Amino acid sequence: MSLNKILILGRLTKDPDYKVTPNGASVVNFDVATNERWKNKQGEWEESVEYHKIVVWGKSADACNSYLKKGREVFVEGKVETRKWQDKEGKDRYTTEIKAVKVDFLGNGEKSGKDGFSF
């Protein structure tokens, strides 16, 4: 038995990158930052930040493109995928990203006029 599921709650680090593939499929890519704060042994606050690459396909990609902007808080449910590609020199490269199956838009977005919703 195995399970590949990830949950991310964070903020977009930049506006989404929206594209339509040659076969007509919508895809949007964006990065989400998550942070963790704790007190060290000296009682001072420390923080670490992780950045996550998110990819969304289809109608959900269209919705993300319409409503997400830099700084917007999102809750992403998906799975981790690593894909192989070749750079300009023909060398194999790998990218690990989260393929979203659900994106909840949190907070009050400029375009949404709502307190949050999901696709």
N, C-alpha and C positions, 0 to 999 in steps of 0.2 A: 504494500500500500504506500502511496506517496501523495504529497499535496504541494502544490505550487501556488500560494496565495499570499498577497502582500497588501497591507493597508497603510496608506500614507496620509498624514494630515499636516499641511504646510501651506506656504505662500509661493505664488509664481515669482520667479526671479526676473522674468522679462515677458513681453507679450508673446502669445502663441505664434508658431510658424505653421501657416495653413497652406496645403497644396492639394491639387487634384491629380491623381495618377493618370497616365496615358489611357488606362481602361475606364476612367471616370470615377474611381473611388476617392472619396474625401479622406484626408489624413491630416491630423494636427499633432505637432510636437511642442512640448513645453517642459521647462524645468521647474521642479518644486524644491524649496529649501525647507528642511526640518532642523530644529535646534533642540539642544538639551542643555539645561542649566543645573549646576550643582555648587555646593559650597565645598571648598577644599579644606585641608586640615587646618589652615590658618583662618578659616571662617570667611574667606573672600569668595565672591561669586566667580565661577568660570563657566565658559560656554563653548560648545562645539556645534558646528553646522555641517550637515550632510546635504548633498545635492543629488536629486533623482531625476533621470530622464524619463518622461512620460510620453507614450504614443497612443493616440485615440483614432479609431477608424469609423467611417460611415456617418450616419446622422448625428451621432454623439460628437464627432469631430466638427460638424457644422455648428452645433450648439456651443461647443467650447470656443470656436472661433468668434462667435457672436457675442458671448458674454464674459469671457475671461480676459483679463488684462493684468499687467505686472502688479504685484502686490495683493491680488485677490486670493483669499483663503479657499482651499479646496480639500476635499476628502476623496482620495482615489483608492478604488479597489481594483486589483488586477493580479497579473502574474509576471514573474521575472522571466525575461527572454534574453538570450545572447545571440546576436547575429554576426555572421562573418562577412566581410567585404574586403575589397582590394583598393589600396590607395593608388595615387598616380604613378608610383614606381612599380606597381604590381605586387606589393607586399601585402600579405594577409593581415587584416586588422579585425578587431572584435569590439563590439559595442554591446553593453548590457543596459537594458532599459525595462521599464514597466509597461506592459501592454494592458491598458485600462479596459475593464469590463463595465465599470460604473464610475461616474464622476459626480460628486455632490458639490454644488457651488454654494459656499457659505458666506455669511455676511451680506451686506447690502451693496450689490454691484451697481455701478453707474447706469448700465443699460437695463438691468433686470427690473428695477423698481420693486423687488421682492426681498425678503430676508434670507433667501437661499432656496435652492431647488436642485434637482439632480436629473441626469440623463444617463 
